[in-house]
Amino acid sequence: MAFPPIPAPSVTADLSALLDQARLALWRLDGAFSAHSDAAAFETMQLLREAVLSCRIESESGGFAVVLAAAADLDDDEPGSGAIAPVRCCKALERGLAGAGEEPLTLDRLAAVQAALAADGASNGGLADRAEAGRAEKLAAALVEMDEFLVAQGGLPDLVRIGIAQAQLAQLLPSGLEDGRLERIAGLAMFRRVGVPGASALAMSPYFQSSRGEYQAQLRGPTAAWLDFFVRGVAESATEAAGMIRRCAILTREHREAISAGLGHAVGRGLRVYGRLTTEPVATVSEIQAITGTSYVATNQLVARFVDMGILDEITGYRRNRRFQYGPYVRVFDPDATADPAPERRAPRPISKPPRRPAASKPPRRRAASRPRRPSPPPPSTKPRRRPSPSFSDHLL
């Protein structure tokens, strides 16, 4: 088995215009991603988004927030049925993209990715096992030829080579392996292998999932139509990712300003907690307490302030063992969320003091019935009494 014959597509005027748009969008994405303060966190969340939507192309999967909580090992040891496939796909993405820029896509690497995608590992029909006897070596040799075609300098544009190689890979894989997730993971690895600008922030499954029927038809259809569809998807996906980075930067600036203005003497602890939320957007009060180093009561008050400022959302509905999520940040990546184009800053609410208990009112004193007052005797005079003068008759005697 050899690498399928490489078609010789003609770069038409329409395809050339699409290539120009895709290159410009990729360079803008690369600039935004390089300047992003939390580039590693953005890449992690983008891979999770890629995994969720890649699984939706094959079948329905759980919501993004549910898969995020399961990927963070916050719910149970074994995630729910709707989150199993996306969580495993995310781990397969990490395994398949690790070192993709330096190492080619060999049979061993693809087998490891397929084992991470499988429900029970490689023991039940891995990639090498599904290849018929004697075909595994031919498949490995064909992958070497494909890698040489990818990294060849000159000739076809980079995006055209990646598009052709991704379509050819669908023909190379064993017929019994009908899992497009492996093809899409290999496709993202091709972007990094060639060194396409902005490849670390790129996710193609959102575009493929939005045009699911056309994607599945074009991938195995004529080369020219597939290349037009593929290059257009690169331009749209890169533009979307750059917009998401801008929204994350706005959130970071607005929320840091809100924390600085609204937390008073707890600003330092608040900024430390916020820095953790951008890398791990789901947390419990106990985990936040380990960051702040304060008492549980003080940490609970800090979390309440974050909720008041619109940074954290309580996602359990419990009174105990509550979990909180950096809701505005998660909604940037959630494909089911209707996020605002520009998040507004929420002013911190003042802490409301409990109202004073009114003093118990005393009953009015009953006044006794008024009695008529006796006239008070005149005060004794301090002047000496005058002795009465003798009468005229007294003088005669």
Disulfide bonds with the S-S distance in Angstrom:
none
